[in-house]
């Protein structure tokens, strides 16, 4: 028999898998309990800019509980991120105490939002545009593309000419932005049981798990982070099919996000050249088949989402460059001011 000690299970990966499992459990609970929400009377659908799942006549408490829950959740999340970044934390295979606190805080607010939905129903959607929720997710996805440029490149493994100081700023502050995107989207929707809501909440729960595991090795596991990026393809496609059926606009989401996978994401997974070519061939072949009956006049659907996201990467890089430049300008002015002699000095 070998006298070597058995390899200890990694606490961060255990927490990750427990988080994934509980995310599915929470989603199942939403589905099981959601039938009682069918008695709520909603207004008729009024088009693409209308969010259907909100009370016709909101009350003080429906608004106060939605916004109060969001604000408390957001402040707690940002506070934990600030605490972690303001103290020397290294990336470890275990869990820091702040990770346990973050997991607990998110679980608590998931429970509170569940209770809030079943008593007062409304989310933030009552008071803000549906486009704001979608924009928050887009910002998160674009931020990831920018942040990962130095590791996997932006176009077929080639890095975009973006300064490292911009990438460093994106990495330093990404936790706050991602937390806002996830928590805002989470409180935007009531916990309804349509396929779009259930998939959306599952996706949000998984992002909360990721956001709770900062400064752990699980947080930067390339397969786990890729899975989170790729899940938007599944969510977007299913929601589009649910809304308009198979003759609707689902290919824009499916091929759009799959195109980003082919252009960018797969090049950070360590896949061989042969595998990457096979994946590209599969993408091209399936697209050719779909548009053989859908019509070549709709081929622009293939590039809409990639074009928007890649342009947004450079817009975001420009905004961050401006912020970095302004910060350095104020820092230099402050340093020069500190060097000026005060009254009585130099006499």
SERO-4910 file (N, C-alpha, C, O; in steps of 0.05 Angstrom, whole numbers):
BEGIN
 pado doro    nc1    nc2    nc3   cac1   cac2   cac3    cc1    cc2    cc3    oc1    oc2    oc3
  Unk    A     17    -24      0      0      0      0     17     25      0     39     25     12
  Unk    A      8     46    -14     23     71    -15     19     86     11     -3     87     22
  Unk    A     41     99     20     40    115     45     35    144     38     34    161     57
  Unk    A     31    151     12     26    179      5     -2    188     14    -21    172     12
  Unk    A     -4    212     25    -30    221     34    -49    225     11    -40    233    -11
  Unk    A    -74    220     15    -94    225     -6    -97    254    -12    -94    271      6
  Unk    A   -101    260    -37   -105    288    -45   -130    300    -32   -151    288    -35
  Unk    A   -127    322    -19   -149    335     -6   -167    348    -27   -157    361    -45
  Unk    A   -193    346    -24   -211    360    -43   -208    390    -40   -204    401    -18
  Unk    A   -209    404    -63   -206    433    -63   -232    446    -52   -253    441    -63
  Unk    A   -228    463    -32   -252    476    -20   -266    494    -40   -290    497    -40
  Unk    A   -250    508    -57   -262    526    -76   -279    512    -97   -300    521   -104
  Unk    A   -269    489   -106   -285    474   -126   -309    460   -113   -330    458   -126
  Unk    A   -306    452    -88   -329    441    -74   -351    463    -71   -374    457    -76
  Unk    A   -343    487    -64   -362    509    -62   -374    515    -89   -398    521    -90
  Unk    A   -358    514   -110   -369    519   -137   -391    498   -144   -412    506   -153
  Unk    A   -385    472   -140   -404    452   -147   -429    453   -129   -451    448   -139
  Unk    A   -425    459   -104   -448    462    -86   -465    486    -96   -489    485    -96
  Unk    A   -451    508   -104   -466    531   -114   -481    525   -139   -504    534   -142
  Unk    A   -469    509   -157   -483    501   -182   -508    484   -175   -529    489   -186
  Unk    A   -504    465   -157   -526    448   -149   -549    463   -137   -572    459   -143
  Unk    A   -542    482   -118   -563    497   -105   -576    517   -124   -600    524   -120
  Unk    A   -562    526   -145   -574    543   -165   -597    528   -179   -618    539   -184
  Unk    A   -592    503   -185   -614    486   -197   -636    481   -178   -660    481   -185
  Unk    A   -629    477   -152   -650    473   -132   -667    498   -129   -692    496   -128
  Unk    A   -655    522   -127   -670    547   -125   -688    551   -149   -711    559   -146
  Unk    A   -678    544   -173   -694    547   -197   -718    528   -196   -740    535   -205
  Unk    A   -713    503   -187   -735    484   -185   -756    494   -165   -780    490   -169
  Unk    A   -748    506   -143   -767    516   -123   -784    539   -135   -808    540   -131
  Unk    A   -771    556   -151   -786    577   -165   -808    565   -183   -831    574   -183
  Unk    A   -800    544   -198   -819    531   -216   -842    517   -201   -865    520   -209
  Unk    A   -835    503   -179   -856    489   -164   -876    508   -151   -900    502   -149
  Unk    A   -865    531   -141   -883    549   -127   -897    569   -145   -915    583   -137
  Unk    A   -888    570   -170   -897    592   -188   -925    590   -197   -936    610   -206
  Unk    A   -938    567   -195   -965    564   -204   -984    583   -190  -1004    591   -201
  Unk    A   -978    589   -165   -996    607   -149   -995    636   -160  -1013    651   -153
  Unk    A   -975    642   -177   -974    669   -188   -993    673   -212   -997    695   -221
  Unk    A  -1004    650   -222  -1021    652   -245  -1047    668   -240  -1060    676   -259
  Unk    A  -1054    671   -215  -1079    686   -209  -1075    716   -211  -1095    731   -211
  Unk    A  -1051    725   -214  -1045    754   -216  -1053    764   -244  -1044    753   -264
  Unk    A  -1070    784   -245  -1079    795   -270  -1059    816   -281  -1052    835   -267
  Unk    A  -1050    812   -306  -1030    829   -318  -1042    843   -342  -1062    834   -353
  Unk    A  -1031    866   -350  -1041    881   -373  -1033    866   -399  -1014    851   -399
  Unk    A  -1048    871   -420  -1040    859   -446  -1013    868   -455  -1004    890   -449
  Unk    A  -1000    850   -470   -973    857   -481   -976    880   -500   -994    881   -517
  Unk    A   -957    899   -499   -958    923   -515   -934    927   -533   -928    949   -541
  Unk    A   -920    905   -539   -898    907   -558   -871    902   -545   -869    895   -521
  Unk    A   -849    905   -561   -822    897   -553   -811    914   -531   -794    905   -516
  Unk    A   -821    939   -528   -811    956   -506   -827    953   -480   -822    968   -461
  Unk    A   -846    935   -481   -864    932   -458   -855    907   -442   -851    886   -453
  Unk    A   -853    910   -415   -847    887   -398   -874    877   -387   -887    892   -373
  Unk    A   -881    853   -394   -908    843   -388   -912    837   -359   -935    841   -349
  Unk    A   -892    827   -344   -896    816   -317   -892    838   -296   -872    839   -282
  Unk    A   -912    856   -294   -913    876   -274   -942    883   -267   -959    880   -284
  Unk    A   -946    891   -243   -973    896   -234   -986    919   -249   -973    940   -254
  Unk    A  -1012    917   -256  -1026    940   -268  -1027    964   -250  -1026    987   -259
  Unk    A  -1030    959   -224  -1031    980   -204  -1011    975   -181  -1019    962   -162
  Unk    A   -987    984   -184   -967    980   -163   -974    994   -138   -988   1014   -138
  Unk    A   -965    983   -116   -970    995    -89   -944   1006    -78   -923   1001    -89
  Unk    A   -947   1020    -56   -923   1030    -42   -905   1007    -34   -881   1008    -38
  Unk    A   -917    985    -24   -901    963    -14   -889    946    -37   -867    935    -34
  Unk    A   -903    944    -59   -891    930    -82   -866    944    -92   -846    931    -99
  Unk    A   -867    970    -92   -843    986   -100   -822    986    -79   -798    981    -84
  Unk    A   -830    990    -54   -810    993    -32   -795    967    -28   -771    968    -23
  Unk    A   -809    944    -30   -795    919    -25   -776    912    -48   -755    901    -44
  Unk    A   -784    918    -73   -767    913    -96   -742    930    -95   -720    921    -97
  Unk    A   -746    957    -92   -723    975    -92   -707    972    -66   -682    974    -66
  Unk    A   -720    967    -44   -706    963    -19   -689    939    -20   -666    939    -11
  Unk    A   -700    917    -30   -684    892    -33   -661    895    -51   -639    886    -45
  Unk    A   -665    909    -74   -643    914    -92   -621    930    -79   -597    923    -81
  Unk    A   -628    952    -67   -608    970    -55   -592    956    -33   -567    958    -32
  Unk    A   -605    942    -16   -591    927      6   -573    906     -6   -550    903      3
  Unk    A   -583    891    -26   -567    870    -38   -542    882    -52   -520    872    -50
  Unk    A   -547    905    -66   -525    917    -81   -504    928    -62   -480    924    -66
  Unk    A   -512    942    -41   -493    953    -22   -477    931     -8   -453    934     -4
  Unk    A   -491    909      0   -477    887     13   -456    875     -6   -434    868      2
  Unk    A   -464    871    -31   -446    859    -51   -421    877    -55   -399    867    -55
  Unk    A   -426    903    -60   -404    921    -64   -386    923    -39   -362    925    -41
  Unk    A   -399    922    -15   -383    924      9   -364    900     12   -342    903     21
  Unk    A   -374    876      5   -357    852      7   -334    853    -13   -312    845     -7
  Unk    A   -339    864    -37   -318    867    -57   -297    887    -47   -273    882    -49
  Unk    A   -306    909    -36   -287    929    -26   -271    918     -3   -247    922     -2
  Unk    A   -284    903     14   -269    891     37   -247    872     26   -225    872     36
  Unk    A   -254    856      7   -235    836     -4   -212    850    -18   -189    842    -15
  Unk    A   -218    872    -33   -196    885    -48   -179    903    -30   -156    909    -37
  Unk    A   -190    911     -8   -174    929      9   -156    914     29   -142    927     44
  Unk    A   -156    888     28   -139    872     45   -123    852     27   -133    845      6
  Unk    A   -100    844     36    -83    826     19    -95    798     17    -91    781     35
  Unk    A   -109    793     -5   -120    766    -10   -106    754    -34   -105    767    -55
  Unk    A    -96    730    -32    -84    716    -54   -104    696    -66   -122    688    -52
  Unk    A    -99    689    -91   -116    669   -104   -108    642    -92    -85    633    -94
  Unk    A   -127    628    -80   -121    603    -66   -141    581    -76   -161    587    -89
  Unk    A   -135    557    -69   -153    534    -75   -173    529    -53   -189    510    -54
  Unk    A   -172    545    -32   -191    543    -11   -211    565    -12   -217    576    -34
  Unk    A   -223    573     11   -242    594     12   -233    615     33   -225    607     55
  Unk    A   -234    640     26   -230    661     46   -256    664     62   -277    658     51
  Unk    A   -254    675     86   -279    680    101   -298    698     85   -323    695     88
  Unk    A   -288    717     70   -305    735     55   -320    720     33   -342    729     25
  Unk    A   -309    698     22   -323    682      2   -348    669     15   -370    669      3
  Unk    A   -344    659     39   -367    647     53   -388    667     59   -412    662     57
  Unk    A   -380    691     67   -399    713     72   -414    720     46   -438    724     47
  Unk    A   -400    722     24   -413    729     -1   -433    708    -10   -455    715    -19
  Unk    A   -426    683     -8   -444    661    -15   -469    662      3   -492    659     -7
  Unk    A   -465    667     29   -488    669     47   -506    693     41   -530    691     42
  Unk    A   -494    716     35   -509    740     29   -526    736      4   -550    743      4
  Unk    A   -515    724    -17   -530    720    -41   -553    700    -37   -575    704    -47
  Unk    A   -548    679    -22   -569    659    -15   -591    673      0   -615    667     -5
  Unk    A   -584    690     19   -604    704     35   -622    722     17   -647    722     20
  Unk    A   -610    736     -2   -626    754    -18   -642    739    -40   -663    749    -49
  Unk    A   -632    716    -48   -649    699    -65   -674    691    -51   -696    692    -62
  Unk    A   -672    683    -26   -695    676     -9   -714    700     -6   -738    697     -8
  Unk    A   -702    723      0   -718    747      5   -733    755    -21   -756    763    -20
  Unk    A   -720    753    -44   -734    760    -69   -756    740    -75   -777    748    -86
  Unk    A   -752    715    -68   -773    695    -72   -797    702    -55   -820    701    -65
  Unk    A   -793    708    -30   -815    716    -12   -828    742    -23   -853    744    -23
  Unk    A   -812    761    -31   -822    787    -40   -840    783    -65   -861    796    -67
  Unk    A   -832    765    -83   -848    760   -107   -875    749   -100   -896    758   -111
  Unk    A   -876    731    -81   -901    717    -75   -920    733    -57   -943    727    -53
  Unk    A   -909    755    -45   -926    773    -29   -933    798    -44   -956    806    -45
  Unk    A   -913    811    -57   -917    837    -70   -913    836   -100   -921    854   -114
  Unk    A   -901    815   -110   -898    809   -139   -878    826   -154   -858    816   -165
  Unk    A   -881    852   -154   -866    869   -173   -836    869   -168   -826    866   -146
  Unk    A   -822    872   -191   -793    877   -190   -787    906   -199   -806    922   -199
  Unk    A   -763    911   -205   -755    938   -213   -767    946   -240   -769    969   -247
  Unk    A   -777    926   -255   -788    930   -282   -811    950   -281   -817    963   -302
  Unk    A   -824    953   -259   -847    972   -257   -838   1001   -262   -854   1017   -272
  Unk    A   -813   1007   -257   -804   1035   -257   -781   1041   -277   -775   1064   -282
  Unk    A   -769   1020   -289   -747   1025   -307   -751   1009   -333   -766    989   -333
  Unk    A   -738   1018   -354   -742   1006   -381   -732    978   -382   -712    971   -369
  Unk    A   -745    962   -399   -735    935   -404   -707    935   -417   -692    916   -413
  Unk    A   -701    956   -431   -675    958   -444   -652    961   -424   -629    954   -430
  Unk    A   -659    972   -401   -638    976   -380   -628    949   -370   -604    945   -365
  Unk    A   -646    930   -367   -638    903   -358   -621    889   -379   -601    877   -372
  Unk    A   -629    891   -404   -614    879   -426   -587    892   -429   -567    879   -434
  Unk    A   -586    919   -426   -561    933   -428   -541    925   -407   -517    923   -412
  Unk    A   -551    919   -383   -532    911   -361   -518    885   -368   -495    882   -362
  Unk    A   -533    866   -380   -521    841   -388   -501    845   -411   -480    833   -411
  Unk    A   -508    862   -430   -490    868   -452   -464    880   -442   -442    873   -451
  Unk    A   -466    899   -423   -442    911   -412   -424    890   -399   -400    890   -402
  Unk    A   -436    871   -384   -421    850   -372   -406    833   -393   -382    828   -390
  Unk    A   -420    825   -414   -408    808   -435   -386    823   -449   -364    811   -455
  Unk    A   -390    848   -455   -370    864   -469   -345    868   -451   -323    868   -461
  Unk    A   -350    873   -426   -328    877   -406   -311    852   -405   -286    854   -404
  Unk    A   -323    828   -406   -307    803   -406   -290    802   -431   -266    794   -429
  Unk    A   -301    808   -454   -285    808   -479   -261    826   -477   -239    818   -485
  Unk    A   -265    850   -466   -242    868   -462   -222    858   -442   -198    858   -448
  Unk    A   -232    848   -420   -214    840   -398   -198    815   -406   -175    812   -397
  Unk    A   -209    798   -423   -195    774   -431   -178    777   -456   -166    758   -466
  Unk    A   -176    802   -467   -161    806   -491   -131    798   -488   -120    787   -507
  Unk    A   -120    804   -465    -91    798   -462    -86    768   -459    -63    759   -462
  Unk    A   -107    752   -452   -103    723   -449   -109    707   -474    -94    690   -482
  Unk    A   -132    713   -487   -141    696   -509   -143    712   -535   -150    701   -556
  Unk    A   -138    738   -534   -142    755   -558   -171    761   -563   -188    753   -548
  Unk    A   -176    777   -584   -203    785   -590   -213    774   -617   -236    767   -620
  Unk    A   -194    771   -636   -201    761   -662   -184    737   -670   -160    741   -677
  Unk    A   -195    713   -668   -181    688   -676   -154    685   -662   -134    678   -675
  Unk    A   -153    691   -637   -129    688   -621   -110    712   -622    -90    712   -608
  Unk    A   -116    732   -638    -99    756   -640   -109    777   -621   -133    783   -620
  Unk    A    -91    790   -607    -98    810   -588   -104    837   -602    -91    844   -621
  Unk    A   -125    850   -593   -131    877   -603   -111    896   -591   -102    892   -568
  Unk    A   -104    918   -605    -84    937   -595    -95    955   -573   -101    978   -577
  Unk    A    -99    943   -550   -110    957   -526    -89    958   -505    -77    937   -498
  Unk    A    -83    981   -494    -62    984   -474    -67    968   -449    -90    964   -441
  Unk    A    -45    958   -438    -47    942   -414    -59    957   -390    -71    945   -373
  Unk    A    -54    983   -389    -65    998   -367    -95    998   -368   -108   1000   -347
  Unk    A   -107    997   -392   -136    995   -394   -146    968   -385   -166    966   -371
  Unk    A   -131    947   -393   -139    920   -385   -137    918   -354   -154    905   -341
  Unk    A   -116    929   -343   -113    928   -313   -136    943   -299   -146    933   -279
  Unk    A   -144    965   -310   -167    980   -299   -192    963   -301   -208    962   -282
  Unk    A   -196    950   -324   -220    933   -328   -220    910   -307   -241    904   -296
  Unk    A   -197    898   -302   -195    876   -283   -199    886   -255   -213    873   -239
  Unk    A   -188    909   -248   -190    919   -221   -219    926   -213   -227    921   -190
  Unk    A   -234    937   -231   -261    946   -224   -283    929   -235   -307    935   -232
  Unk    A   -276    906   -247   -297    890   -260   -317    878   -239   -340    874   -245
  Unk    A   -307    873   -215   -325    862   -194   -349    880   -188   -371    870   -185
  Unk    A   -344    906   -187   -365    925   -181   -386    926   -204   -410    926   -199
  Unk    A   -375    926   -229   -393    928   -252   -409    902   -255   -433    903   -260
  Unk    A   -396    879   -252   -409    854   -254   -430    850   -233   -452    840   -238
  Unk    A   -424    859   -209   -443    857   -186   -468    874   -193   -490    865   -188
  Unk    A   -463    898   -203   -486    915   -210   -503    901   -231   -528    900   -229
  Unk    A   -491    891   -252   -505    878   -275   -522    855   -265   -545    852   -272
  Unk    A   -510    838   -248   -524    814   -238   -546    821   -218   -568    811   -221
  Unk    A   -540    837   -199   -559    844   -178   -582    860   -189   -606    856   -182
  Unk    A   -576    879   -207   -597    895   -219   -616    877   -236   -640    880   -234
  Unk    A   -605    860   -252   -621    842   -268   -637    823   -251   -661    817   -257
  Unk    A   -625    814   -229   -639    795   -211   -664    808   -199   -685    795   -198
  Unk    A   -662    833   -191   -685    846   -178   -704    859   -199   -725    869   -191
  Unk    A   -696    860   -224   -713    871   -244   -738    854   -249   -759    865   -253
  Unk    A   -735    828   -247   -756    809   -254   -769    797   -229   -755    791   -210
  Unk    A   -795    794   -229   -808    776   -209   -801    747   -215   -794    741   -238
  Unk    A   -802    730   -196   -794    702   -200   -817    686   -213   -830    669   -200
  Unk    A   -822    693   -238   -842    679   -254   -831    652   -265   -807    646   -261
  Unk    A   -848    637   -278   -840    609   -286   -841    604   -316   -843    581   -325
  Unk    A   -839    626   -332   -836    621   -360   -808    609   -365   -791    611   -347
  Unk    A   -803    597   -388   -777    585   -393   -755    607   -393   -733    602   -384
  Unk    A   -762    631   -403   -743    653   -402   -735    661   -374   -712    666   -368
  Unk    A   -756    663   -357   -750    671   -329   -734    650   -314   -715    656   -301
  Unk    A   -742    625   -318   -727    603   -303   -698    601   -312   -680    599   -296
  Unk    A   -694    602   -338   -666    602   -348   -651    627   -340   -627    625   -333
  Unk    A   -665    649   -340   -652    674   -332   -644    674   -303   -622    682   -296
  Unk    A   -661    664   -285   -654    662   -257   -632    642   -252   -614    647   -236
  Unk    A   -633    619   -266   -612    600   -263   -585    612   -271   -565    609   -257
  Unk    A   -585    627   -293   -560    640   -303   -551    661   -282   -527    662   -276
  Unk    A   -570    676   -271   -563    696   -251   -552    683   -226   -532    693   -214
  Unk    A   -563    661   -217   -553    647   -193   -524    638   -198   -507    640   -180
  Unk    A   -519    627   -222   -492    617   -228   -472    641   -228   -449    638   -219
  Unk    A   -481    664   -238   -463    687   -238   -458    697   -210   -437    707   -203
  Unk    A   -478    694   -192   -474    701   -164   -454    682   -151   -437    691   -135
  Unk    A   -455    657   -158   -435    638   -147   -407    647   -156   -388    648   -140
  Unk    A   -404    653   -182   -379    663   -192   -369    688   -178   -346    691   -171
  Unk    A   -388    707   -174   -381    732   -161   -375    729   -132   -362    746   -120
  Unk    A   -383    707   -120   -377    702    -91   -349    689    -87   -339    688    -65
  Unk    A   -338    678   -108   -313    663   -106   -288    679   -114   -268    667   -123
  Unk    A   -289    705   -111   -266    722   -118   -242    713   -101   -245    704    -78
  Unk    A   -218    717   -113   -193    709   -100   -191    679    -94   -178    671    -75
  Unk    A   -205    663   -110   -201    634   -109   -194    625   -138   -199    638   -157
  Unk    A   -181    601   -139   -174    590   -166   -199    583   -182   -198    584   -207
  Unk    A   -220    576   -169   -244    569   -183   -255    593   -199   -266    590   -220
  Unk    A   -251    617   -188   -260    641   -200   -248    646   -228   -260    659   -245
  Unk    A   -224    636   -232   -210    641   -257   -206    615   -273   -190    614   -292
  Unk    A   -221    594   -266   -221    569   -282   -232    575   -310   -255    584   -312
  Unk    A   -216    570   -331   -224    578   -358   -248    564   -368   -264    575   -383
  Unk    A   -253    538   -360   -276    524   -369   -302    533   -355   -323    535   -368
  Unk    A   -299    540   -330   -322    550   -315   -330    578   -326   -354    583   -330
  Unk    A   -311    596   -329   -317    623   -339   -327    622   -368   -345    637   -375
  Unk    A   -317    603   -384   -327    600   -411   -356    591   -410   -373    601   -426
  Unk    A   -362    572   -393   -390    562   -391   -409    584   -384   -432    585   -395
  Unk    A   -401    603   -367   -418    625   -360   -422    644   -384   -444    653   -389
  Unk    A   -401    648   -399   -404    665   -424   -422    651   -444   -439    664   -456
  Unk    A   -418    625   -447   -433    610   -468   -462    607   -462   -479    604   -480
  Unk    A   -469    608   -436   -497    603   -429   -516    625   -439   -540    620   -442
  Unk    A   -505    648   -446   -522    669   -457   -533    661   -484   -555    670   -492
  Unk    A   -518    644   -499   -528    634   -524   -553    617   -520   -573    620   -534
  Unk    A   -551    599   -500   -574    582   -494   -598    598   -485   -621    594   -495
  Unk    A   -593    616   -467   -615    632   -456   -628    650   -477   -652    650   -480
  Unk    A   -611    664   -492   -622    682   -513   -637    668   -534   -658    677   -543
  Unk    A   -627    644   -543   -641    629   -564   -668    619   -554   -688    621   -569
  Unk    A   -668    607   -530   -693    596   -520   -714    617   -516   -738    613   -522
  Unk    A   -706    640   -505   -725    662   -501   -736    672   -528   -760    677   -530
  Unk    A   -719    674   -548   -728    682   -574   -748    663   -586   -768    671   -598
  Unk    A   -743    637   -583   -761    616   -593   -788    617   -578   -809    615   -590
  Unk    A   -786    621   -552   -810    623   -536   -828    647   -544   -852    645   -544
  Unk    A   -815    669   -552   -830    693   -559   -841    693   -587   -864    701   -592
  Unk    A   -826    682   -606   -835    684   -634   -835    657   -649   -843    656   -672
  Unk    A   -827    636   -636   -828    610   -649   -803    606   -667   -785    622   -668
  Unk    A   -803    583   -681   -780    576   -698   -778    593   -723   -757    592   -737
  Unk    A   -799    607   -730   -797    625   -753   -789    653   -746   -787    671   -763
  Unk    A   -784    658   -720   -777    684   -710   -747    691   -712   -734    682   -731
  Unk    A   -738    706   -693   -711    717   -695   -690    702   -679   -669    713   -673
  Unk    A   -696    677   -671   -676    661   -656   -649    658   -669   -629    658   -654
  Unk    A   -646    656   -696   -620    654   -707   -601    677   -701   -577    674   -700
  Unk    A   -612    701   -698   -596    724   -691   -581    719   -665   -557    726   -663
  Unk    A   -594    708   -646   -581    702   -620   -563    677   -622   -541    678   -612
  Unk    A   -574    656   -634   -558    632   -636   -532    636   -651   -510    630   -641
  Unk    A   -534    645   -676   -510    648   -692   -493    673   -684   -469    673   -687
  Unk    A   -507    693   -672   -491    716   -662   -472    708   -640   -449    714   -641
  Unk    A   -483    695   -619   -466    688   -597   -447    664   -604   -425    662   -594
  Unk    A   -457    646   -622   -439    625   -631   -416    637   -648   -394    626   -647
  Unk    A   -422    658   -663   -401    671   -678   -379    683   -659   -356    682   -666
  Unk    A   -388    694   -637   -368    704   -617   -352    682   -606   -328    685   -600
  Unk    A   -364    659   -602   -349    635   -593   -328    628   -613   -305    622   -606
  Unk    A   -335    627   -639   -316    619   -660   -294    640   -663   -271    633   -667
  Unk    A   -301    665   -661   -282    687   -666   -263    691   -642   -240    696   -645
  Unk    A   -275    688   -618   -259    696   -594   -257    674   -573   -235    666   -566
  Unk    A   -280    664   -563   -280    648   -538   -265    622   -541   -251    614   -522
  Unk    A   -268    608   -563   -255    581   -565   -225    583   -565   -211    563   -561
  Unk    A   -214    606   -571   -185    609   -573   -172    612   -545   -147    614   -543
  Unk    A   -188    613   -524   -177    614   -497   -179    588   -483   -174    586   -459
  Unk    A   -187    566   -497   -192    540   -484   -170    520   -488   -171    498   -478
  Unk    A   -149    528   -503   -127    509   -508   -134    487   -528   -122    466   -528
  Unk    A   -154    492   -545   -162    472   -565   -141    470   -587   -128    490   -594
  Unk    A   -138    447   -599   -120    444   -621   -130    458   -646   -154    464   -648
  Unk    A   -113    463   -665   -121    476   -690   -142    460   -705   -161    471   -716
  Unk    A   -139    433   -704   -158    416   -718   -186    418   -706   -205    420   -721
  Unk    A   -187    418   -680   -213    420   -666   -226    447   -672   -250    448   -677
  Unk    A   -210    468   -672   -221    495   -678   -232    496   -707   -253    508   -712
  Unk    A   -218    484   -726   -228    484   -753   -253    467   -756   -271    474   -771
  Unk    A   -255    445   -741   -279    429   -741   -303    445   -730   -325    443   -740
  Unk    A   -298    460   -709   -320    476   -697   -329    498   -716   -352    503   -719
  Unk    A   -309    510   -730   -316    530   -750   -332    518   -773   -352    530   -782
  Unk    A   -324    494   -782   -338    481   -803   -367    474   -795   -386    477   -811
  Unk    A   -371    465   -770   -397    459   -760   -415    484   -759   -438    483   -767
  Unk    A   -403    506   -750   -418    532   -749   -426    540   -778   -449    547   -782
  Unk    A   -407    540   -796   -413    548   -824   -433    530   -837   -451    539   -851
  Unk    A   -430    504   -833   -449    485   -845   -477    488   -835   -496    488   -851
  Unk    A   -480    491   -809   -507    494   -798   -519    521   -806   -543    522   -812
  Unk    A   -503    542   -807   -513    568   -817   -522    566   -846   -543    577   -853
  Unk    A   -507    552   -862   -514    549   -891   -541    534   -893   -557    542   -910
  Unk    A   -545    514   -877   -570    499   -878   -594    516   -869   -614    516   -882
  Unk    A   -591    530   -847   -613    547   -836   -620    568   -856   -644    573   -861
  Unk    A   -601    582   -868   -607    604   -886   -614    595   -915   -621    611   -931
  Unk    A   -611    569   -920   -620    558   -945   -651    559   -947   -662    561   -968
  Unk    A   -664    556   -924   -693    558   -923   -703    584   -910   -726    592   -915
  Unk    A   -686    596   -895   -694    622   -882   -691    645   -902   -706    665   -900
  Unk    A   -672    643   -921   -668    664   -940   -642    679   -936   -636    688   -914
  Unk    A   -627    682   -958   -601    695   -956   -605    725   -951   -585    738   -943
  Unk    A   -628    736   -955   -633    764   -950   -633    770   -920   -633    793   -912
  Unk    A   -632    749   -903   -631    753   -874   -604    745   -863   -601    742   -838
  Unk    A   -584    743   -880   -557    735   -870   -545    756   -852   -526    750   -837
  Unk    A   -555    781   -852   -544    801   -834   -548    793   -805   -535    804   -787
  Unk    A   -567    775   -799   -571    766   -772   -546    753   -760   -542    754   -736
  Unk    A   -529    742   -778   -504    729   -768   -485    749   -755   -470    742   -736
  Unk    A   -485    774   -764   -465    793   -755   -475    814   -736   -459    830   -725
  Unk    A   -501    815   -731   -512    837   -715   -500    838   -687   -489    858   -679
  Unk    A   -502    816   -673   -493    815   -645   -462    817   -644   -452    833   -628
  Unk    A   -447    802   -660   -418    805   -659   -409    834   -666   -391    844   -653
  Unk    A   -422    846   -686   -414    873   -693   -419    893   -670   -402    909   -664
  Unk    A   -442    890   -657   -448    908   -635   -428    904   -612   -418    923   -601
  Unk    A   -423    878   -605   -405    873   -582   -376    881   -587   -363    892   -570
  Unk    A   -366    876   -611   -338    883   -617   -334    913   -619   -314    924   -610
  Unk    A   -354    927   -630   -352    956   -630   -354    966   -601   -340    985   -594
  Unk    A   -371    954   -585   -374    963   -557   -348    958   -541   -343    973   -523
  Unk    A   -333    938   -548   -307    933   -535   -289    957   -538   -277    966   -518
  Unk    A   -287    968   -562   -270    991   -566   -281   1017   -554   -266   1034   -546
  Unk    A   -308   1019   -554   -320   1042   -540   -314   1041   -510   -307   1061   -498
  Unk    A   -317   1017   -499   -311   1013   -470   -282   1019   -465   -275   1031   -445
  Unk    A   -264   1009   -482   -235   1014   -479   -230   1044   -479   -213   1054   -464
  Unk    A   -243   1059   -497   -240   1088   -498   -249   1101   -473   -236   1120   -463
  Unk    A   -272   1092   -462   -282   1104   -437   -263   1099   -414   -258   1117   -398
  Unk    A   -253   1074   -412   -235   1068   -391   -208   1083   -394   -197   1091   -374
  Unk    A   -199   1086   -419   -175   1102   -423   -178   1130   -413   -161   1141   -401
  Unk    A   -202   1142   -419   -207   1169   -410   -207   1171   -380   -197   1189   -368
  Unk    A   -220   1151   -367   -220   1150   -337   -192   1147   -326   -185   1161   -306
  Unk    A   -176   1130   -338   -148   1126   -328   -132   1152   -332   -117   1160   -315
  Unk    A   -136   1165   -355   -122   1190   -361   -130   1212   -341   -112   1226   -331
  Unk    A   -156   1215   -336   -165   1235   -317   -154   1229   -289   -147   1247   -274
  Unk    A   -154   1204   -281   -144   1196   -255   -115   1203   -252   -106   1214   -231
  Unk    A    -99   1197   -273    -70   1203   -272    -66   1233   -272    -47   1243   -259
  Unk    A    -83   1249   -286    -80   1278   -286    -85   1289   -259    -69   1306   -250
  Unk    A   -106   1281   -245   -111   1291   -218    -90   1282   -199    -83   1296   -180
  Unk    A    -79   1258   -203    -58   1248   -185    -33   1265   -188    -20   1272   -168
  Unk    A    -25   1272   -213     -2   1289   -218     -6   1316   -206     13   1328   -195
  Unk    A    -30   1328   -209    -35   1354   -198    -34   1354   -168    -23   1372   -155
  Unk    A    -44   1332   -156    -43   1330   -127    -14   1327   -117     -7   1339    -96
  Unk    A      2   1312   -132     30   1309   -124     45   1335   -126     61   1342   -109
  Unk    A     40   1351   -148     53   1377   -151     45   1396   -129     61   1412   -119
  Unk    A     19   1395   -122      9   1413   -101     22   1406    -74     27   1424    -58
  Unk    A     27   1381    -69     40   1373    -43     69   1382    -42     79   1385    -20
  Unk    A     81   1386    -65    109   1394    -66    113   1424    -63    135   1434    -58
  Unk    A     91   1440    -66     94   1469    -64     99   1477    -35     88   1466    -17
  Unk    A    117   1497    -31    123   1506     -3     99   1520      9     85   1535     -4
  Unk    A     94   1515     34     73   1529     49     84   1554     61    108   1559     60
  Unk    A     66   1570     73     74   1596     84     96   1591    105     93   1574    123
  Unk    A    117   1606    104    139   1604    123    161   1586    114    183   1587    125
  Unk    A    155   1569     94    176   1551     84    193   1565     64    183   1580     48
  Unk    A    219   1560     64    237   1571     44    245   1600     49    259   1612     33
  Unk    A    236   1611     72    243   1639     79    272   1640     89    282   1662     95
***
